[in-house]
């Protein structure tokens, strides 16, 4: 992708892909008003299809209190900020062993290692670096926006999964330490999920698995305090056809059983008081429409008599 692929906030919108986005907008607005967490866990494809400005705008408006990325998300965000592009032909470069071995991208390893020495997570280290060095396109960096706004952007890295791990300057111990710090920060956000919203957008493994473990830890502590984390909304954004019944776990003989967002996010973790939704649409349709609905709610609130008291 190149800079021109990062879509503008005033892009023309087509037909609403799913009317339940209005319910989600209402839940996010309510969570914002109550101070509950609104967590976005996203796959790197969200960045690659041009949604960075929309994520940043929702952060700036207070509708997102936490953004979680995988390692590829860090790479795409960094490359876009640095050179205004993030693209590579895997088919071409894998043939001669050059795939992923760009010097500039490998600098991510140095940034994370230096941040780990300071006790920072991956997201904080990357956000600090981009904010302080101000590369040409820092305005479209989700990592830099998190640092600027004081909103945690955490990065959940599986070693061996990203091109940065091919580089000789990769420090597994430093990355492990930093990404674990991010997991703890993420868990702290999950501890404030009562009355909140958790959006899983385009991540079928990292998102559900990190969320599941964090929720288990948070609920364990909450139970000891006599508190609960049960009444919240979860949403999965994806393209896979899951059928009509999205609130009952599929049997093990059904391939859908092994699709983690279904059983983990739509069923298991909301079975004791929460509610879940599945939005099947292209991210370039669902996310802009969600933002529009939130902006419309702001206008309605601003025009209501109670808002002027």
N, C-alpha and C positions, 0 to 999 in steps of 0.2 A: 504494500500500500504506500501511497505518497500523501503529501500534505493535502492535496485537493480532495482526497477521499475522506478526510475528517469533516463530517457534515456540519453545516452551520445551524445555529439554534433557530433561525427563521426559515428553515427548510419547509417546503410545501408538504402538507400531510394528506394522505389518502384517507380511505375509509377506516373507521375504528376497527382494529383487528379482533377485539374482544370487549364486550360491554362490561365485563367484570373488572376491567381496569378502573372503572369509576369507584368500585368498592375499595379497591386497593388504594386509590388516591385518598379516599376518606379515612382509611385506616392509618395511612402515613401521616396525614394532617393531624389526626387525633393523637398519634404517638408523639409528634412534634410538640403539640400543646401540653402533653402530660409529662414530657421529659423522658419517655421511654426510648429504648434503642431502636433505630431503623438501620439494619445491617444489609449491605449489598455484597454478596459473594459472587464474583464474576470470573468467567473464563476469558482468556486472551482474545478470543474472537470478537468480543464486544468492542475492543479497541480496534481490531482489524477492520471491522465494518463501519468504523467512523463515529463511534458514540462517545468519544472522550469529552467533548464539550458539554454534552448532556449530563454525563456523570458529574463533572465539575460544577455545573450550574445547580444541580440538586444538592450538592455539598454546600455550595455558597448560600443557598436559600434555607439551609437547615433541615432539609428533608432526608438527608443521609447522615448518620452519626458515625458510621464506620464503613470502610470499603476494604474488601479482602481480595487479593490477587494471587494467581499462581506465578511460578517463575517466568513463564512465557509472557505474562502480562507485564512484568517488570521490564523485560527485554524490549517489548514493543513500545512501551511508554517512554523508555530511555532513548531508544533510537529515534522515535518521532521528535522528541524534544531536541535532540542533538543535531540531526540532519534533515528532519522533515520527511523521513521515509523509514519504512521498516518492511523490507521485502528481500527475499532470496529464493533462488531456484534450487530446491532440494534435489530435484531430478538431475540437474546439471552438475552441481558441486559435490554430490555424494560419490560420483564416479571416480574422482581422483583424490578423495579425502580432504577436500577443502570446505565442505559444508560446515557452517557455523563458526569458522575460525577467523572472523573479522577482528582486527586489533581493537577498534573502538568499542565494540560490544564486550570484549574481554575486560575492559576497564571496569565493568560492573563488579568484577571480583575484588578489585582493589578498594572500591568504595565500600563494599560490604565488610571486607576485612578491617578497614579502618574504623568503621562504625561499630563493629563487634568489640574492638578494644575499648571504645567509649561506653559499652554496655547497651548499644542501640540495637533495635531490630532492623531487619532488612528495609522495611518501609521508611522508617525514620532516617536511616543512613542515606538512602537514595533521595528522599525528599529534601533533606538538608543539603546534599551535594548539588542537586539541580537548582535549588533556590539560591544557593550562594554563588554558583558559577554562572547562572543565567545563560544557558545555551539559547540559540536563536529562537526556538519554538517552545520555550518553557511554559507558555500560556496554555498549551494543550496537554500538559503533563498532569495526570491524576496524582502522581506521587508528590510533585511540587505543590499542588493545590492542598493536599493533606497537611503538609508542613506549614504552609502559609495560614491555613484556617485552624490549625490545631485539632484536626480530625484525624484519628488513627487510620492509616492505610497500611494494612499488614500484608505480608508476602509469605505464602506457604509453599515452600520449595521441597521437591522430592529429588534427592541427589541422584544424578545420572539422567535426569529427564530433560535438562536444558542445554543449549549449545554452549553456554558459559562454562559448563563443567568439563568441556573438552580442553580448555586452555591451561597452560602450564602454571599460571598464577592462581588457579582455583585452590582455595583453602577449605577443605571439607569441614574441618573443626570450626572455623570461623562462621561459615554459612550455617552449620548446624546450630551453633550457639545463637546466631542472630534470628534464624527462622523460628527457633523455639521461643525466643523472647516475643516474637510476633504472635505465636500461638497463645501465650499467656495474656497478651494484650487483647487478643480476640476473645478469649474466654471471659475476661473482665467485661467486655461489651455484651457478651451473651448473658451475663449475670443480670443485666438491666433490660432483658427482653420481655419481662412481664408487661403486657399492654402494648407491646411493640410489634415490629414487622421484620421478617427475615426474607430477603429476596435472593433466590439462587438463579443467577442468570448465565446460562450457557456453560455450566461446569457440571459434569456428570460424575466425577470422582473426588477431586479435591474439595469442592464445596460441601457436598453431603458428609464426607468423612470427617473433615475438620470440625464442621458444625456439630456433628453427632458427639464427638469426644468432648468438645467444649461444653455442650449442653449437659452432658453427664457430670462433668466436674462442677459446673455452676449449680446444678440442682442438688448435688451432694452437699455443698456448702449451705445453700438456701434451706435445705431440710433441717440442718443442724441449728439454724437460726429461727426455725418455725415459720419460714417463708415459702412461697411457691413461685415457680416459673412455669406456668402452664397456659395462661390465657394470652395468647399472641397469635399473629397471623403469619403463615408461611406461603411463599409463592415460588413456583418454578416457571421459568421462561425457557422454552426449548421448542424444537420442531418435530420431535418424535410423536407419533400417534399412540396414545395410551388407552384409548377406548373411553367408554362412558363412565364407568364406576372408578372414580379416582380416590375414594375414601376407604376402600377395602384392599388389603394387601393381596397381590396376585399369588397364586400357588407356585411352588417351586418348579412345577412342570411348565410354567408359563415364562417365556423369556423376559417379560416385564418385571418379574421378581428380582432379576439381577441388575435392573436399572436403578441405581441408588437414589436418585432424586424422588422416584415414585415411593418406594417403601419407607425411606428415611424421612424425607421432608413432607411429603403429602399425606402420609399415614401415621407412622409410628410416633413421631415426636409431637404430634398435635392431638393424640388420641385421648388426652385427659383434660380437655378444656379449650384447645386451640382450634383454628380453622385454616384450611389450606385451599389454594387455588392453583390451577395449571393454565398458563397463558401460552397457547401454541401459535407462535407468530415469529416472523423475522424481527430481530432486535432493532432494525432500522424502522420498524413500524411500531412495535410495542413501547419502546422506551420514549421516543418523542411524543407519542400520544399520552403516555403516563404523565410526562412533564406538562403537557398542555392542560390536562385535567387538574393538575395541582395549581397551575397558574390561574385557571378559571376559579378555583376555590378561593384563592387569594383575593381575586376581584370581588367575589360574592361577599366575602368576609368584610372587605374594606367598605362595601356599600351598605352593609347591614347596620341598623340603628345602634346595636349594642357595641359595635366596633368603635364608635365615636365617643363613648362614655368615658 
